[in-house]
Amino acid sequence: MSFGPHIFANYLAHVESMAEMIRDAGVKPELEVFDLGHIEIARHLIKTGRVAPPPIFQLCMGVRWGAPAIAQNMITMKSALPEDALWAGFGIGATTFEMVAQSVLLGGNIRVGFEDTFHLEKGKMAKSNKELVEKAVAIARLLGREPATVDEAREMLGLG
């Protein structure tokens, strides 16, 4: 995909090879997807045994030239995931907390942090990732979802 002034290229044979090396190292990959085509490639990796079920997806919203961070796009991407997928959604920059809410409403998990935004709100910089996480937790709770405990998260991810 176009990624700013550059091209971010992962041709299929390269992605298959990377998935095989990750699998053979005994690591469970997180499948970051920026558009529907990426989900189709991930489904191929699962179908061919290169990624073991249940797959873990990140729906990456609002990255320039990827899927715009709007509710309909997250709904569409979520509906394209395998039924057993564990997934989280996030938005870049000003869309971060809108996408936190959307992910919660759709039954997904959330991701926040300085990788995606530095702002708690327009014009207000966060001092730490902790502040971003606290706001995301508050949104989840307002929408009726209690965040997983550390033990619950480890169980969900199969980390025993």
Backbone torsions as a table, in degrees:
resi	resn	phi	psi	omega
1	MET	NA	156.6	173.1
2	SER	-68.1	138.0	-177.3
3	PHE	-138.0	90.0	-172.4
4	GLY	63.8	-132.5	-179.6
5	PRO	-84.2	4.6	-175.7
6	HIS	-118.8	170.2	173.9
7	ILE	-107.5	132.1	176.2
8	PHE	-104.0	104.6	-172.8
9	ALA	-113.6	122.6	170.9
10	ASN	-128.5	88.4	179.8
11	TYR	-71.6	155.6	-168.1
12	LEU	-54.5	-47.8	-178.3
13	ALA	-60.0	-37.5	178.6
14	HIS	-67.5	-43.5	179.1
15	VAL	-64.5	-41.9	177.6
16	GLU	-60.6	-45.1	179.3
17	SER	-62.3	-44.8	178.0
18	MET	-61.4	-43.5	-179.9
19	ALA	-62.2	-40.1	178.2
20	GLU	-64.2	-42.9	178.7
21	MET	-64.9	-40.5	178.3
22	ILE	-64.1	-47.2	178.9
23	ARG	-59.6	-47.4	-177.1
24	ASP	-66.2	-23.3	176.4
25	ALA	-83.1	-3.0	178.8
26	GLY	77.4	25.0	-177.8
27	VAL	-106.4	141.3	175.9
28	LYS	-93.9	116.2	-177.4
29	PRO	-79.4	151.7	167.5
30	GLU	-95.5	127.7	-176.4
31	LEU	-98.7	98.4	177.8
32	GLU	-81.2	124.2	-178.3
33	VAL	-123.1	131.7	-176.3
34	PHE	-109.1	-6.7	176.3
35	ASP	-163.4	175.6	-176.7
36	LEU	-64.7	-32.3	178.4
37	GLY	-62.1	-36.0	177.4
38	HIS	-64.7	-35.6	177.3
39	ILE	-65.7	-39.0	178.9
40	GLU	-64.5	-40.3	176.5
41	ILE	-63.1	-44.0	178.9
42	ALA	-61.2	-42.3	178.2
43	ARG	-60.8	-38.2	176.3
44	HIS	-62.6	-43.4	179.9
45	LEU	-63.0	-36.3	178.5
46	ILE	-70.6	-48.4	-178.5
47	LYS	-58.9	-36.0	-177.7
48	THR	-90.9	7.6	175.2
49	GLY	80.0	9.5	179.4
50	ARG	-80.3	-23.3	174.5
51	VAL	-127.4	124.9	-177.7
52	ALA	-80.6	143.9	174.4
53	PRO	-74.5	157.5	-9.9
54	PRO	-76.6	139.6	179.8
55	PRO	-75.6	153.6	177.6
56	ILE	-114.2	118.5	-177.4
57	PHE	-112.7	146.6	166.8
58	GLN	-115.8	119.0	173.7
59	LEU	-87.7	107.5	-174.0
60	CYS	-93.7	108.0	-172.6
61	MET	-110.1	138.0	172.2
62	GLY	88.0	6.0	175.3
63	VAL	-77.1	128.3	-173.7
64	ARG	-51.5	128.3	179.6
65	TRP	78.9	4.9	169.9
66	GLY	-102.8	-160.4	-180.0
67	ALA	-68.4	123.3	176.3
68	PRO	-60.2	148.0	-176.3
69	ALA	-82.7	78.1	174.2
70	ILE	-129.8	154.2	-175.5
71	ALA	-53.1	-47.1	-176.3
72	GLN	-59.2	-37.5	179.1
73	ASN	-67.6	-40.5	178.0
74	MET	-65.9	-40.1	177.7
75	ILE	-60.1	-46.4	-179.4
76	THR	-63.5	-44.8	-179.7
77	MET	-65.7	-42.1	178.6
78	LYS	-60.4	-41.2	-178.1
79	SER	-67.9	-19.0	179.3
80	ALA	-87.4	-9.0	-178.7
81	LEU	-73.2	153.5	172.0
82	PRO	-60.0	149.9	-176.1
83	GLU	-58.4	-33.2	-176.3
84	ASP	-90.4	7.8	-175.2
85	ALA	-68.1	137.7	163.8
86	LEU	-89.5	137.3	-176.7
87	TRP	-149.8	155.9	173.3
88	ALA	-136.2	155.4	176.5
89	GLY	-126.9	150.3	175.5
90	PHE	-148.4	160.3	176.0
91	GLY	-124.2	152.5	-178.8
92	ILE	-90.9	142.6	171.7
93	GLY	59.1	-128.8	-174.3
94	ALA	-63.6	-15.8	-178.8
95	THR	-91.6	-0.7	-173.8
96	THR	-50.9	-56.0	-171.8
97	PHE	-79.8	-24.0	170.1
98	GLU	-62.0	-43.4	-179.0
99	MET	-74.1	-28.9	171.6
100	VAL	-57.7	-51.4	-179.1
101	ALA	-61.5	-43.7	-178.7
102	GLN	-62.5	-43.1	179.2
103	SER	-61.8	-43.9	178.0
104	VAL	-60.9	-46.8	-179.1
105	LEU	-60.8	-30.3	-179.5
106	LEU	-89.4	2.1	178.1
107	GLY	86.7	11.5	180.0
108	GLY	-92.4	-176.8	176.2
109	ASN	-99.0	174.9	-176.5
110	ILE	-128.5	157.9	176.4
111	ARG	-138.4	132.2	173.5
112	VAL	-141.2	157.5	175.7
113	GLY	158.9	172.1	-177.4
114	PHE	-62.6	-17.0	175.9
115	GLU	-62.8	-28.9	-172.9
116	ASP	-110.0	-29.0	179.6
117	THR	-158.1	154.8	174.6
118	PHE	-113.0	-0.3	-171.9
119	HIS	-112.7	137.7	171.1
120	LEU	-79.0	-33.1	176.7
121	GLU	-163.0	173.9	-177.8
122	LYS	-56.4	122.8	177.4
123	GLY	81.5	-0.2	-179.2
124	LYS	-122.5	108.3	-179.8
125	MET	-75.0	143.4	172.1
126	ALA	-79.1	145.7	177.5
127	LYS	-86.1	-21.1	-176.4
128	SER	-160.0	165.7	171.9
129	ASN	-60.7	-33.2	-179.6
130	LYS	-53.8	-43.7	180.0
131	GLU	-63.2	-39.5	178.3
132	LEU	-64.7	-42.7	179.4
133	VAL	-64.9	-43.1	179.5
134	GLU	-60.2	-39.8	178.0
135	LYS	-67.2	-41.7	178.7
136	ALA	-63.0	-41.0	178.0
137	VAL	-63.1	-42.1	178.9
138	ALA	-61.1	-41.9	178.3
139	ILE	-63.0	-46.9	179.7
140	ALA	-58.2	-45.1	-179.2
141	ARG	-65.5	-40.1	177.1
142	LEU	-60.5	-29.0	179.8
143	LEU	-93.9	9.9	173.7
144	GLY	87.1	14.4	179.1
145	ARG	-115.2	128.7	176.6
146	GLU	-94.7	129.7	178.7
147	PRO	-60.6	150.4	177.5
148	ALA	-66.4	147.0	170.9
149	THR	-74.7	170.2	177.1
150	VAL	-58.1	-45.4	-179.6
151	ASP	-64.3	-40.1	178.0
152	GLU	-65.2	-39.4	178.5
153	ALA	-65.4	-42.5	178.4
154	ARG	-60.9	-40.6	179.2
155	GLU	-65.8	-45.7	179.5
156	MET	-57.2	-39.7	-177.2
157	LEU	-87.2	-0.4	178.9
158	GLY	70.4	32.3	-179.3
159	LEU	-97.3	4.1	176.4
160	GLY	38.9	NA	NA
